[in-house]
Each structure stands twice: as C-alpha cells, then as structure tokens.
C-alpha cells in the first residue's frame, strides 16, 4: 500500500478512535461540567492506542496534534446543550465506532465494560447483547469462550492471564489465537482513571503469508519437499550426531530419462511426474528421514541411523523397486485435458555413508554425486555406494577438464588430414580433418580420449568451431578441386550459433562453400529431430555438402535418408573390415552402395587397409575410399606431398599407399 494511503488510514483511525473514546468520556463525565474530564481522558488514551497499534504507522507526536485539534473543535462547538444536541453528537460517534476496521473495547477502573464496537463482536463471534455496558471483564471472558473461542483453555486461566497484564498498568501488545487458523494483535493502553482501552487487529492473512513465506524458504514449491537449505541444516545436525557414534547415509537420486519425457509431453506433465516421483520416494522412507528436491529431476535423501551399507542399501532397493511401475499422469488442474498413462521412468541412486565418506555436507554430497554418476554410467535404475577409487577418478577427470579448457587458450590442438580418393580415377578428391591434442605432458592425445569429455562439458562447441575455421583456412590454400570434410558433434547442434559460425569460417577463409563437407552421425538426429533438420537445411542452404557418417550402425539410417537429402553416406569401417570374410558384411556394403547409386548419393568406405578390400569395394560400386592403405592422417604440412604424389593406378586394379 502506498505510504500516503497508509498515512491517511492512520489519521482516520486515530480520529475515529478518539471520537469513540471522547464519546465514552462524555457518557462517563459529569453532566454539569463544560468539558467532562472523562472525555479528555478517553481521548488521550485513544491517541496512545492509535499511535502504537490501531493505525500501526502513526507516531505519537502526530496523534497528539490530531487530538489537540479535535479537542479545540469540540470546545469551540460543544456547549452544555439540550439533550437533542448531545444525542446527535453521540450518534455521530456511534457511526464512526461502527465503521472502524478494528475491534475496540473499553473498561472502567472496576473492570466493567464501557463500550465495545460491532467489529469486536464480529471477531469473537459475540452477539450485541453480550457486550452491553456494565458487563464485567470476567463475564466477557466466559462469553467469548462460550462463543467457541479459546477451546481447551479454562476461562479462569485466560481471565487471570489477561488481568495480570492489565493490572501492571503498562502498555502491552500481544498476539492471540482465539480459534484455530485465526490470529489477532491486541494492543492495550491504561487510562488515567484506572480503566483501559484495547484495540483488536485481525492479522490472520498476514500471519498466513508469513508462514507461507517461511515454508517456501525451506521447501520446494513444486513438490512440497525440503529444499537445499533444510537439507544442509539436517546434514549439519546428523554430522554432529555422527561425531558421537551415530552414522547416517546420504543419497542422491536422479530420474532416468526424465528430460526426454519432459520434452515429449511438456512441462506440465513433467512437473506432475516430479510430484508423483517425490510421493513414491517419500513412501519408501521413515518420518525421521529427510527427502529433499535439489532441482530439476535430482533429489537427496538423508537416512538417519543408517551406518551400515546394508541398511542404506535396502532403502535404495525399495526406492528403485517402487519405480518399476509406470506413472499415470492425470490432469491435476482439472483443465479437461486427458492424462498420460503408462509413463515409465526409473531412478539411479548414489550413496555416501557418514562420517567415513565425508565430514562436511559438501564432501558427502560430492561423494554421493560421484556414486550417482557411476550408477548412471554402468546401469541406470540401480544404486552405487561411494568408493575411494571414484574420488581419484573424479579428480583425474576434473584435471583433464581443466587441461582441456586451457588447451584451446594455449593453442595445443592440431588438425591432421587423411585423404579420400576416387575409386574410379584413384585421385585424391578431399581430406578429412581429424583433431589431435598436443598435450604438454602426455604428448599427442587421440580424439577418443578427450572428445567424450569435451562433449560432456560443452567444450566441444568452441573446439569444434576452431576446427571448422582451421580446416577452411587450410583448404583455401589447396587446389580448387580438393574438398575438406569436418565432423560435427551432436552437442554442436544444440548451439544456436552453429550456422553463423560455419558461415563466418567460409567468409574469413574465402573458401567456396561447395568445397566444405560437414559429417554427422545418426546421434545428431536422435534428439530434437525437427530442429536439427531445420539447422541441416540452413547449413545446406549455405552451399556446403552434408554427409552421414558411420552409416548402417543405427536403427533408423534409412528413415534419415528419406527425411534429408544427404550428399554422401560413409560406410562404417566395421562392414569394410569384414567385407571379404563375412557374407553379411559384403551384402550390407553392396546394399548401401546400390542405395547410394539409386538416390544419386556418393558412398565412401572408411577403414580400407588392404588392396583386396579396395578391389572388392570398387567392384561393388563404392565411389570413394579412405583408410591406412592410402595414407595415415598427416599434419597440414604433409598435404602438399600427398597431392604431389602419383597415387593413381591407371589400371584401376589397385591403389597404392602413399609413403608419409
């Protein structure tokens, strides 16, 4: 509420309270006095109440000014008048007292009620006859209890507590809960004649808002489970017990395949799945244990007094078993939308035992996370305990990640090139760019040793961009008929700048777009297929060629050929290796080359190592070959020698390897 509005409300409340108390004073004062003392006392007390509780924001000084101004007005216009004038004045005061938003009651020095307004009756559920002037404070306590207030509290006890506070003759403010779910703030001020005046504010909504804010500060808003703050507090408590010989277990739980389900069914269904998953986990643990949601699909569990791996393992087994049944995702908001039935999702669990696996919350959570990663890597839907060897592996992985980040800055990456030759002419038609890492301590590192980590950490995006730029720059210096092929990771297709980065590399190098070939595997198309296809079309619109690498190893290669016009398919080396020895491999190679010929798509055989393999591939209709028979990958400086060498076999009976 704006400050000006609050100030006006404060002034209005003070005026009304003053009016009410002045009226009460008029009732109590001597009729023959020109200005009854009771009215003055009543007004002064009202100002004290308004300044501290009734308005909440009105300072005592402002209340004093208002009171003085109001008294001057009354002194000016009020005279010992006929009964009609007094009745009119009392009527105005009664109207003001009726419409005030707070409850108000006033008692004289004998503990008899002088006045109580309708709001007071409303707050305590009293009838107008219950608050007639002269009702004693004790009688009022009995009537409040008879109206359903203070259940379980003896009237004598309640009356005694209040009277002790009132008889202290000091200002007081207390919070009272007359009924479940209701809260009143009561401010009481003593009067000069020995009586007192009280105001009653209904703060139920404010109290509920405070309680809700306090709950959300320590709980997850979606599932109602504990959050990280409460988890850390509980871990600190359990660690203190563990130091006295009471070990416990910490588990990290991660839903398997949740992201795919969330992407497929939408976030409302994903949220409902998280709620149901939390309920299943909660049903598997005791009240003394603590289950928390850390974010996304990750949960944490503190299992008290579970020092032995067997007891913690049994809890984990119960949770894993609970996820065997599919989830029925109804429409929780009642929006008329049909629910989703039979959604299967598993859970993987990592377990750390305290204090042996860590003496701090961070150490326990880190070790449980290592165990969780092991569980997901080895076999989803299972649990793994932390082992010391995991820590060493984790540290080695973190060191490798650190080195990988520095490698790009220190220019430690190298691009090697392996030639592709035409099986019709034997001429080199292109080179595939292959990444290597020249590690300062480990020497030349092969891609299989660092590419998976680069993809996991997202570093493949800047590294892959560097490879494209380098390959385009190098190829621009080659003869115009020689192309260059660069592999793209599925992770790179998640970057919205992929197309722009390829376009920039072509522009910077002045390489013709048709000389650049981008190779992808089926894994690129497995995720977000429509979005990936749109990006592939955008790349092809630049003029570059698109090839499908490792063709035949996936389960939907043919469907991808139907959904996108690839320029080339590369036959996986697994089939090339066995093309002479296994009839099935030979049949697959012939089928792929025949398919390529029918669709007008070039075919490249990878991993060619013998002249016999080369001859068979040529007879089967393969258009290009690549492998150690022709050349191993060479640094950029070796490309010129390969291009200058006469690698063609004019008889087309074989292609001889080029010495490098």
C-alpha positions as CSV (number, residue, x, y, z in Angstrom):
1,X,0.0,0.0,0.0
2,X,1.4,3.5,-0.8
3,X,2.8,5.5,2.1
4,X,0.2,8.3,1.5
5,X,-2.7,5.9,1.7
6,X,-1.2,4.3,4.9
7,X,-0.8,7.8,6.4
8,X,-4.4,8.7,5.6
9,X,-5.6,5.4,7.1
10,X,-3.6,6.1,10.2
11,X,-5.1,9.6,10.6
12,X,-8.6,8.3,10.0
13,X,-8.1,5.5,12.6
14,X,-6.8,7.9,15.1
15,X,-9.7,10.3,14.6
16,X,-12.3,7.5,14.9
17,X,-10.7,6.1,18.0
18,X,-10.5,9.5,19.5
19,X,-14.1,10.1,18.7
20,X,-15.2,6.8,20.2
21,X,-13.2,7.4,23.4
22,X,-14.4,11.0,23.7
23,X,-17.9,9.8,23.4
24,X,-17.3,7.3,26.1
25,X,-15.9,10.1,28.2
26,X,-19.0,12.2,27.6
27,X,-21.0,9.3,28.8
28,X,-18.9,9.0,32.0
29,X,-18.3,12.7,32.7
30,X,-20.4,15.0,35.0
31,X,-23.3,16.5,33.1
32,X,-22.9,19.9,34.6
33,X,-19.2,20.3,33.6
34,X,-18.5,22.5,30.5
35,X,-15.9,19.9,29.3
36,X,-16.2,16.5,31.1
37,X,-12.9,15.1,32.4
38,X,-13.9,11.6,31.2
39,X,-13.9,12.8,27.6
40,X,-10.4,14.3,27.9
41,X,-9.1,11.1,29.4
42,X,-10.8,8.9,26.8
43,X,-9.4,11.0,24.0
44,X,-5.8,10.9,25.4
45,X,-5.9,7.1,25.8
46,X,-7.2,6.7,22.2
47,X,-4.3,8.7,21.0
48,X,-1.9,6.4,22.7
49,X,-3.6,3.3,21.2
50,X,-3.7,4.8,17.7
51,X,0.0,5.8,17.9
52,X,1.1,2.2,18.7
53,X,-1.4,-0.3,17.4
54,X,-4.6,0.8,15.9
55,X,-3.1,2.6,12.9
56,X,0.3,1.0,13.1
57,X,2.2,3.8,11.4
58,X,1.0,7.0,13.3
59,X,3.7,8.3,15.6
60,X,2.8,9.7,19.0
61,X,3.5,13.2,18.0
62,X,1.0,13.1,15.1
63,X,-1.6,11.6,17.4
64,X,-1.1,14.4,19.9
65,X,-1.5,17.0,17.2
66,X,-4.7,15.4,16.0
67,X,-6.0,15.0,19.5
68,X,-5.4,18.6,20.4
69,X,-7.0,19.8,17.1
70,X,-10.1,17.7,17.7
71,X,-10.4,18.9,21.3
72,X,-10.2,22.5,20.2
73,X,-13.0,21.9,17.7
74,X,-15.2,20.3,20.3
75,X,-14.5,23.0,22.8
76,X,-15.5,25.6,20.2
77,X,-18.8,24.0,19.2
78,X,-19.8,21.9,22.2
79,X,-21.7,23.6,24.9
80,X,-23.9,22.2,27.7
81,X,-26.7,21.8,25.1
82,X,-30.1,20.3,25.1
83,X,-30.4,16.5,25.0
84,X,-31.1,16.6,21.3
85,X,-27.7,18.1,20.5
86,X,-26.0,15.6,22.8
87,X,-27.9,12.7,21.1
88,X,-26.8,13.9,17.7
89,X,-23.2,14.1,18.8
90,X,-23.4,10.6,20.3
91,X,-25.0,9.3,17.0
92,X,-22.0,10.6,15.0
93,X,-19.6,8.9,17.4
94,X,-21.6,5.7,17.3
95,X,-21.4,5.7,13.5
96,X,-17.7,6.2,13.5
97,X,-17.2,3.4,16.0
98,X,-19.3,1.1,13.9
99,X,-17.4,1.5,10.7
100,X,-13.9,1.3,12.1
101,X,-12.0,-1.7,10.7
102,X,-10.6,-2.7,14.1
103,X,-12.3,-4.2,17.2
104,X,-12.4,-1.9,20.2
105,X,-13.3,-2.4,23.8
106,X,-13.0,-0.1,26.9
107,X,-13.3,-0.9,30.6
108,X,-13.6,1.3,33.6
109,X,-11.4,1.0,36.7
110,X,-13.9,-1.6,38.2
111,X,-13.4,-3.9,35.2
112,X,-16.8,-3.1,33.8
113,X,-17.3,-2.7,30.0
114,X,-17.9,0.9,28.9
115,X,-18.1,0.3,25.1
116,X,-17.4,-2.4,22.5
117,X,-17.9,-1.9,18.8
118,X,-19.5,-4.2,16.3
119,X,-16.1,-5.3,14.8
120,X,-15.1,-6.6,18.3
121,X,-18.3,-8.7,18.3
122,X,-17.6,-10.0,14.8
123,X,-14.0,-11.0,15.7
124,X,-15.1,-13.1,18.7
125,X,-18.4,-14.3,17.4
126,X,-20.4,-12.4,20.0
127,X,-24.0,-11.1,19.9
128,X,-24.8,-7.4,20.6
129,X,-26.4,-8.4,23.9
130,X,-23.1,-10.0,25.0
131,X,-21.4,-6.6,25.1
132,X,-23.8,-4.4,27.0
133,X,-22.1,-1.7,29.1
134,X,-21.5,-2.9,32.6
135,X,-20.6,-6.4,31.6
136,X,-17.6,-7.4,33.7
137,X,-14.3,-8.5,32.3
138,X,-14.7,-11.9,33.7
139,X,-18.2,-12.3,32.2
140,X,-16.8,-11.2,28.9
141,X,-14.2,-13.9,29.1
142,X,-16.9,-16.5,29.8
143,X,-19.0,-15.3,26.9
144,X,-16.0,-15.3,24.5
145,X,-15.3,-18.9,25.4
146,X,-19.0,-19.9,25.1
147,X,-18.9,-18.5,21.5
148,X,-16.2,-21.0,20.6
149,X,-13.1,-19.2,21.4
150,X,-10.1,-20.5,23.4
151,X,-11.1,-24.1,23.2
152,X,-9.1,-26.2,25.6
153,X,-8.2,-23.2,27.8
154,X,-10.0,-22.7,31.1
155,X,-11.8,-19.3,31.3
156,X,-10.2,-18.8,34.7
157,X,-6.8,-19.3,33.3
158,X,-7.5,-16.9,30.4
159,X,-9.0,-14.3,32.6
160,X,-6.1,-14.5,35.1
161,X,-3.5,-14.1,32.4
162,X,-5.2,-11.0,30.9
163,X,-5.8,-9.4,34.3
164,X,-2.2,-9.8,35.4
165,X,-1.1,-8.0,32.2
166,X,-3.7,-5.2,32.6
167,X,-3.0,-4.6,36.3
168,X,0.6,-3.9,35.5
169,X,-0.7,-0.6,34.2
170,X,1.7,-0.6,31.2
171,X,1.1,-0.6,27.5
172,X,1.1,-4.0,26.1
173,X,0.8,-5.8,22.7
174,X,0.1,-9.5,22.4
175,X,-0.8,-11.9,19.6
176,X,-3.9,-14.0,20.5
177,X,-5.3,-17.0,18.6
178,X,-8.9,-17.3,19.7
179,X,-9.8,-20.0,17.2
180,X,-7.6,-22.3,15.0
181,X,-6.3,-20.5,12.0
182,X,-7.2,-17.0,13.3
183,X,-4.7,-14.5,14.8
184,X,-5.4,-11.2,16.5
185,X,-3.0,-8.5,17.5
186,X,-4.3,-6.8,20.7
187,X,-2.9,-3.6,22.0
188,X,-4.0,-2.4,25.4
189,X,-3.3,1.0,27.0
190,X,-4.2,2.0,30.6
191,X,-6.5,5.0,31.2
192,X,-5.8,7.7,33.8
193,X,-8.9,6.7,35.8
194,X,-7.8,3.1,36.2
195,X,-9.6,1.7,33.3
196,X,-8.1,0.5,30.0
197,X,-8.8,0.5,26.3
198,X,-7.9,-2.2,23.8
199,X,-7.9,-2.5,20.0
200,X,-8.0,-5.8,18.0
201,X,-6.4,-6.2,14.6
202,X,-7.2,-9.4,12.5
203,X,-3.7,-10.4,11.3
204,X,-4.7,-13.8,10.1
205,X,-3.9,-13.2,6.5
206,X,-0.6,-11.5,7.4
207,X,0.3,-14.4,9.6
208,X,-0.6,-16.9,6.9
209,X,1.5,-15.0,4.4
210,X,4.4,-15.1,6.8
211,X,4.0,-18.8,7.5
212,X,3.8,-19.5,3.7
213,X,7.0,-17.4,3.1
214,X,8.8,-19.2,5.9
215,X,7.7,-22.6,4.4
216,X,8.8,-21.7,0.9
217,X,12.1,-20.6,2.2
218,X,12.9,-24.1,3.3
219,X,10.7,-26.2,1.0
220,X,10.4,-26.9,-2.7
221,X,7.5,-25.1,-4.2
222,X,6.5,-27.8,-6.7
223,X,6.7,-30.9,-4.6
224,X,6.5,-29.6,-1.0
225,X,9.6,-31.5,-0.1
226,X,12.5,-29.9,1.7
227,X,15.0,-27.8,-0.3
228,X,18.7,-27.3,-0.2
229,X,18.6,-25.0,2.9
230,X,16.8,-27.6,5.0
231,X,18.9,-30.4,3.6
232,X,22.1,-28.6,4.7
233,X,20.7,-27.9,8.1
234,X,19.8,-31.5,8.6
235,X,23.2,-32.7,7.4
236,X,24.9,-30.4,10.0
237,X,22.7,-31.9,12.7
238,X,23.4,-35.5,11.6
239,X,27.1,-34.9,11.4
240,X,27.0,-33.7,15.0
241,X,25.4,-37.0,15.9
242,X,27.8,-38.9,13.8
243,X,30.7,-37.5,15.8
244,X,29.1,-39.1,18.8
245,X,28.8,-42.5,17.1
246,X,25.6,-42.3,15.2
247,X,26.4,-42.7,11.4
248,X,23.9,-42.0,8.7
249,X,23.6,-42.2,4.9
250,X,23.2,-39.5,2.2
251,X,21.7,-40.4,-1.1
252,X,21.4,-38.5,-4.3
253,X,18.6,-39.7,-6.6
254,X,18.2,-38.8,-10.3
255,X,15.3,-39.8,-12.5
256,X,16.3,-41.7,-15.6
257,X,15.1,-40.4,-19.0
258,X,13.2,-37.5,-17.4
259,X,14.4,-34.9,-19.9
260,X,13.1,-36.9,-22.8
261,X,9.8,-37.3,-21.2
262,X,9.6,-33.6,-20.2
263,X,10.5,-32.6,-23.8
264,X,8.0,-35.0,-25.3
265,X,5.0,-34.5,-23.0
266,X,5.6,-30.9,-22.0
267,X,6.5,-29.1,-18.7
268,X,3.0,-29.6,-17.0
269,X,3.3,-33.3,-17.4
270,X,7.0,-33.2,-16.3
271,X,6.0,-31.2,-13.2
272,X,3.3,-33.8,-12.4
273,X,5.8,-36.6,-12.8
274,X,8.2,-34.9,-10.4
275,X,5.4,-34.6,-7.8
276,X,4.4,-38.3,-8.1
277,X,8.1,-39.4,-8.0
278,X,8.5,-37.4,-4.8
279,X,5.5,-39.1,-3.3
280,X,6.8,-42.6,-4.2
281,X,10.2,-41.8,-2.7
282,X,8.6,-40.4,0.5
283,X,6.5,-43.6,0.9
284,X,9.7,-45.6,1.0
285,X,11.3,-43.8,3.9
286,X,10.6,-43.2,7.6
287,X,9.4,-40.0,9.2
288,X,12.8,-39.5,10.8
289,X,14.5,-39.4,7.4
290,X,14.6,-36.3,5.2
291,X,13.8,-36.2,1.5
292,X,14.6,-33.0,-0.5
293,X,14.4,-31.9,-4.0
294,X,17.5,-30.1,-5.2
295,X,16.3,-29.0,-8.6
296,X,15.2,-30.4,-12.0
297,X,14.9,-34.2,-11.5
298,X,17.5,-34.5,-8.7
299,X,16.5,-35.5,-5.2
300,X,18.5,-36.0,-2.0
301,X,17.7,-38.3,1.0
302,X,19.2,-38.3,4.5
303,X,18.7,-41.7,6.1
304,X,19.2,-41.3,9.9
305,X,20.9,-44.1,11.9
306,X,21.9,-46.0,8.7
307,X,25.6,-46.5,9.3
308,X,25.8,-50.0,7.7
309,X,25.8,-50.2,3.9
310,X,23.2,-53.0,4.2
311,X,20.6,-50.8,5.8
312,X,21.1,-47.9,3.4
313,X,21.2,-50.4,0.5
314,X,17.8,-51.8,1.5
315,X,16.3,-48.3,1.4
316,X,17.7,-47.7,-2.0
317,X,16.4,-51.1,-3.2
318,X,12.9,-50.2,-2.0
319,X,13.0,-46.9,-3.9
320,X,14.3,-48.5,-7.1
321,X,11.6,-51.2,-6.9
322,X,8.9,-48.5,-6.4
323,X,9.8,-47.0,-9.7
324,X,9.2,-50.3,-11.6
325,X,5.5,-49.5,-12.0
326,X,4.7,-46.8,-14.7
327,X,3.3,-43.4,-13.7
328,X,-0.2,-42.4,-14.5
329,X,-0.1,-38.6,-15.2
330,X,-3.6,-37.3,-14.8
331,X,-4.6,-33.7,-15.4
332,X,-4.0,-32.2,-11.9
333,X,-5.5,-28.8,-12.6
334,X,-8.8,-30.2,-13.8
335,X,-8.5,-28.4,-17.1
336,X,-10.3,-31.1,-19.0
337,X,-7.2,-32.3,-20.8
338,X,-6.7,-36.1,-20.8
339,X,-4.0,-37.6,-18.6
340,X,-1.0,-39.5,-19.9
341,X,-0.9,-43.2,-19.0
342,X,1.9,-45.6,-18.5
343,X,4.9,-43.3,-18.3
344,X,7.9,-45.4,-17.4
345,X,10.8,-43.7,-15.6
346,X,13.5,-45.2,-13.4
347,X,15.7,-43.8,-10.7
348,X,19.5,-44.0,-10.2
349,X,21.0,-43.6,-6.7
350,X,24.4,-42.7,-5.3
351,X,25.1,-43.4,-1.7
352,X,27.7,-42.0,0.8
353,X,28.0,-43.1,4.4
354,X,28.9,-40.5,7.1
355,X,31.3,-39.9,8.7
356,X,33.5,-42.3,6.8
357,X,32.8,-40.9,3.3
358,X,33.0,-37.2,4.4
359,X,32.9,-35.0,7.5
360,X,31.2,-32.0,5.9
361,X,27.9,-31.6,3.9
362,X,29.8,-30.6,0.8
363,X,32.1,-33.7,1.0
364,X,29.2,-36.1,1.5
365,X,27.1,-34.6,-1.4
366,X,30.1,-34.6,-3.7
367,X,30.9,-38.3,-2.9
368,X,27.3,-39.3,-3.3
369,X,27.2,-37.5,-6.6
370,X,30.3,-39.5,-7.8
371,X,28.5,-42.7,-6.8
372,X,25.4,-41.5,-8.7
373,X,27.4,-40.8,-11.9
374,X,28.8,-44.3,-11.6
375,X,25.3,-45.8,-11.3
376,X,24.1,-43.9,-14.3
377,X,27.2,-44.8,-16.4
378,X,27.2,-48.6,-15.5
379,X,23.5,-49.4,-15.4
380,X,20.6,-47.0,-15.0
381,X,18.0,-47.9,-12.4
382,X,20.4,-49.0,-9.8
383,X,22.3,-47.8,-6.7
384,X,26.0,-47.5,-6.1
385,X,28.0,-46.8,-3.0
386,X,30.9,-44.3,-3.0
387,X,34.3,-45.8,-3.2
388,X,37.7,-44.1,-2.7
389,X,38.7,-45.0,-6.2
390,X,35.8,-42.9,-7.5
391,X,37.4,-39.9,-5.9
392,X,40.7,-40.5,-7.7
393,X,38.8,-41.0,-11.0
394,X,36.8,-37.8,-10.3
395,X,39.9,-35.8,-9.6
396,X,41.6,-37.1,-12.8
397,X,38.5,-36.2,-14.8
398,X,38.4,-32.7,-13.3
399,X,42.1,-32.3,-14.1
400,X,41.5,-33.4,-17.7
401,X,38.7,-30.9,-18.0
402,X,40.9,-28.2,-16.6
403,X,43.6,-29.1,-19.1
404,X,41.1,-29.2,-21.9
405,X,39.9,-25.7,-21.2
406,X,43.5,-24.4,-21.2
407,X,44.3,-26.3,-24.4
408,X,42.2,-24.1,-26.6
409,X,43.7,-20.9,-25.0
410,X,47.3,-22.3,-25.3
411,X,46.7,-23.4,-28.9
412,X,47.6,-27.1,-28.1
413,X,45.1,-28.6,-30.6
414,X,46.3,-29.8,-34.0
415,X,44.3,-30.7,-37.2
416,X,45.6,-33.7,-39.1
417,X,44.3,-34.6,-42.6
418,X,43.5,-38.0,-44.1
419,X,42.9,-38.2,-47.9
420,X,39.8,-39.6,-49.6
421,X,40.4,-41.0,-53.1
422,X,38.1,-41.6,-56.0
423,X,37.8,-45.4,-56.7
424,X,37.2,-44.5,-60.4
425,X,40.3,-42.4,-61.0
426,X,42.4,-43.0,-57.9
427,X,42.9,-39.3,-57.5
428,X,42.7,-37.5,-54.1
429,X,39.4,-35.7,-54.0
430,X,39.2,-34.5,-50.4
431,X,40.8,-34.6,-47.0
432,X,39.0,-35.3,-43.7
433,X,40.1,-33.0,-40.9
434,X,40.9,-35.0,-37.7
435,X,41.5,-33.4,-34.4
436,X,44.5,-34.2,-32.2
437,X,45.6,-32.7,-28.8
438,X,49.3,-32.0,-28.4
439,X,49.4,-32.2,-24.6
440,X,52.5,-30.7,-22.9
441,X,53.0,-33.8,-20.7
442,X,51.1,-36.6,-22.4
443,X,52.2,-36.0,-25.9
444,X,49.8,-36.4,-28.9
445,X,46.4,-37.4,-27.5
446,X,43.9,-39.2,-29.7
447,X,40.3,-37.9,-30.0
448,X,38.7,-40.9,-28.4
449,X,40.5,-39.9,-25.2
450,X,39.2,-36.3,-24.9
451,X,36.2,-35.8,-27.3
452,X,33.7,-37.5,-24.9
453,X,34.8,-35.2,-22.1
454,X,34.6,-32.2,-24.4
455,X,31.0,-33.2,-25.3
456,X,30.1,-33.7,-21.7
457,X,31.4,-30.3,-20.6
458,X,30.1,-28.4,-23.7
459,X,33.7,-27.5,-24.7
460,X,33.2,-29.3,-28.0
461,X,31.3,-26.2,-29.2
462,X,34.3,-23.7,-29.1
463,X,36.7,-26.5,-30.0
464,X,34.5,-27.6,-32.9
465,X,34.2,-24.1,-34.1
466,X,38.0,-23.8,-34.1
467,X,38.4,-26.9,-36.2
468,X,35.9,-25.6,-38.8
469,X,37.8,-22.3,-39.1
470,X,41.2,-24.0,-39.2
471,X,40.1,-26.6,-41.8
472,X,38.6,-23.9,-44.0
473,X,41.7,-21.8,-43.8
474,X,44.0,-24.7,-44.7
475,X,41.8,-25.9,-47.5
476,X,41.7,-22.5,-49.1
477,X,45.4,-23.0,-49.9
478,X,44.8,-26.3,-51.7
479,X,43.9,-26.8,-55.4
480,X,40.3,-25.7,-56.1
481,X,39.1,-29.2,-56.8
482,X,40.1,-30.6,-53.4
483,X,37.5,-30.5,-50.7
484,X,37.7,-30.8,-46.9
485,X,35.4,-32.8,-44.5
486,X,34.8,-31.8,-40.9
487,X,33.0,-33.9,-38.3
488,X,30.2,-32.1,-36.3
489,X,29.2,-33.4,-32.8
490,X,25.5,-33.7,-31.8
491,X,26.3,-31.2,-29.0
492,X,27.3,-28.6,-31.6
493,X,23.8,-28.8,-33.0
494,X,22.4,-27.5,-29.6
495,X,24.3,-24.3,-30.2
496,X,22.1,-21.6,-31.9
497,X,25.2,-20.1,-33.5
498,X,26.3,-23.2,-35.4
499,X,25.1,-22.0,-38.8
500,X,26.5,-18.5,-38.3
501,X,29.9,-19.9,-37.2
502,X,30.2,-22.0,-40.3
503,X,29.2,-19.1,-42.5
504,X,31.8,-16.9,-40.8
505,X,34.5,-19.5,-41.3
506,X,33.8,-19.7,-45.0
507,X,33.8,-15.9,-45.3
508,X,37.0,-15.5,-43.4
509,X,38.9,-18.1,-45.4
510,X,37.2,-17.2,-48.8
511,X,36.7,-21.0,-49.3
512,X,34.0,-21.9,-51.7
513,X,31.1,-23.4,-49.8
514,X,30.9,-26.4,-52.1
515,X,34.4,-27.5,-51.0
516,X,33.3,-27.9,-47.4
517,X,31.7,-31.1,-46.3
518,X,30.1,-31.5,-42.8
519,X,29.9,-35.0,-41.5
520,X,27.3,-36.0,-38.9
521,X,26.3,-39.3,-37.2
522,X,22.8,-40.6,-36.6
523,X,23.1,-39.4,-32.9
524,X,22.7,-35.9,-34.2
525,X,19.2,-36.7,-35.5
526,X,18.1,-38.7,-32.5
527,X,17.4,-35.5,-30.4
528,X,15.0,-32.8,-31.4
529,X,14.8,-34.1,-35.0
530,X,12.7,-31.2,-36.4
531,X,15.0,-28.6,-35.0
532,X,18.1,-30.5,-36.2
533,X,16.7,-31.0,-39.7
534,X,16.0,-27.3,-39.9
535,X,19.6,-26.5,-39.0
536,X,20.8,-29.0,-41.5
537,X,18.7,-27.4,-44.2
538,X,20.1,-24.0,-43.2
539,X,23.7,-25.3,-43.5
540,X,22.9,-26.8,-46.9
541,X,21.5,-23.5,-48.0
542,X,25.0,-22.0,-47.5
543,X,26.2,-24.3,-50.2
544,X,28.1,-26.8,-48.1
545,X,27.8,-30.6,-48.5
546,X,26.3,-32.8,-45.8
547,X,27.4,-36.4,-45.3
548,X,26.1,-39.1,-42.9
549,X,29.0,-40.8,-41.1
550,X,29.0,-44.4,-39.8
551,X,26.0,-45.3,-42.0
552,X,24.4,-48.6,-41.1
553,X,25.2,-48.7,-37.4
554,X,22.0,-47.1,-36.2
555,X,18.4,-48.4,-36.3
556,X,16.9,-45.6,-38.4
557,X,19.5,-44.8,-41.1
558,X,17.1,-45.3,-44.0
559,X,14.4,-43.0,-42.4
560,X,17.0,-40.2,-42.1
561,X,17.9,-40.6,-45.8
562,X,14.2,-40.1,-46.5
563,X,13.9,-37.0,-44.3
564,X,17.1,-35.2,-45.5
565,X,18.9,-35.1,-48.9
566,X,22.4,-36.1,-47.8
567,X,25.2,-35.6,-50.3
568,X,27.2,-38.6,-49.2
569,X,26.9,-41.7,-46.9
570,X,30.1,-43.1,-45.3
571,X,30.1,-46.9,-44.9
572,X,31.2,-47.8,-41.3
573,X,34.6,-49.4,-41.0
574,X,33.0,-52.4,-39.2
575,X,31.5,-53.6,-42.5
576,X,34.6,-52.7,-44.6
577,X,36.8,-54.8,-42.3
578,X,34.8,-57.9,-42.8
579,X,33.7,-57.3,-46.4
580,X,35.9,-60.2,-47.6
581,X,35.3,-62.7,-44.8
582,X,31.6,-62.4,-43.9
583,X,28.9,-62.7,-46.4
584,X,26.6,-60.5,-44.4
585,X,29.1,-57.6,-44.4
586,X,29.6,-57.9,-48.1
587,X,25.8,-57.9,-48.7
588,X,25.4,-54.8,-46.5
589,X,28.1,-53.0,-48.4
590,X,26.5,-53.9,-51.7
591,X,23.1,-52.8,-50.4
592,X,24.5,-49.4,-49.3
593,X,26.4,-48.7,-52.5
594,X,23.3,-49.7,-54.5
595,X,21.1,-47.5,-52.4
596,X,23.5,-44.6,-52.9
597,X,23.6,-45.1,-56.7
598,X,19.8,-45.2,-56.8
599,X,19.5,-42.0,-54.8
600,X,22.4,-40.2,-56.5
601,X,24.4,-40.1,-53.3
602,X,28.1,-40.7,-53.2
603,X,29.4,-43.5,-51.0
604,X,32.7,-43.5,-49.1
605,X,34.2,-46.7,-47.5
606,X,36.1,-46.0,-44.2
607,X,38.9,-48.0,-42.8
608,X,40.3,-49.5,-46.0
609,X,43.5,-51.3,-45.1
610,X,44.2,-53.9,-47.9
611,X,44.3,-53.8,-51.7
612,X,41.8,-56.7,-51.7
613,X,39.3,-54.7,-49.8
614,X,39.8,-51.8,-52.2
615,X,39.2,-54.1,-55.2
616,X,36.0,-55.5,-53.7
617,X,34.7,-52.1,-52.9
618,X,35.3,-50.9,-56.4
619,X,33.5,-53.8,-57.9
620,X,30.6,-53.3,-55.5
621,X,30.1,-49.7,-56.8
622,X,31.6,-47.7,-53.9
623,X,32.7,-44.2,-55.2
624,X,35.4,-43.2,-52.7
625,X,37.7,-44.9,-50.2
626,X,39.6,-43.7,-47.1
627,X,42.0,-45.6,-44.8
628,X,45.5,-46.6,-43.9
629,X,46.0,-48.3,-47.3
630,X,46.0,-44.9,-48.8
631,X,47.6,-42.8,-46.0
632,X,47.5,-42.3,-42.3
633,X,46.4,-38.8,-41.1
634,X,49.1,-36.2,-41.7
635,X,49.7,-32.7,-40.4
636,X,48.8,-29.9,-42.7
637,X,52.4,-29.7,-43.9
638,X,52.1,-33.2,-45.4
639,X,49.1,-32.5,-47.5
640,X,51.2,-31.0,-50.4
641,X,53.3,-34.2,-50.6
642,X,50.2,-36.3,-50.9
643,X,48.7,-34.1,-53.6
644,X,52.0,-34.1,-55.5
645,X,52.5,-37.9,-55.3
646,X,51.1,-40.1,-58.1
647,X,48.6,-42.2,-56.2
648,X,46.6,-43.2,-59.2
649,X,46.6,-46.6,-60.6
650,X,45.8,-46.3,-64.3
651,X,44.8,-50.0,-64.5
652,X,42.3,-49.4,-61.7
653,X,43.3,-52.7,-60.2
654,X,44.6,-51.2,-57.0
655,X,45.6,-48.0,-55.3
656,X,48.9,-48.0,-53.7
657,X,49.6,-46.5,-50.3
658,X,51.4,-43.2,-50.3
659,X,54.5,-43.1,-48.1
660,X,54.5,-40.3,-45.5
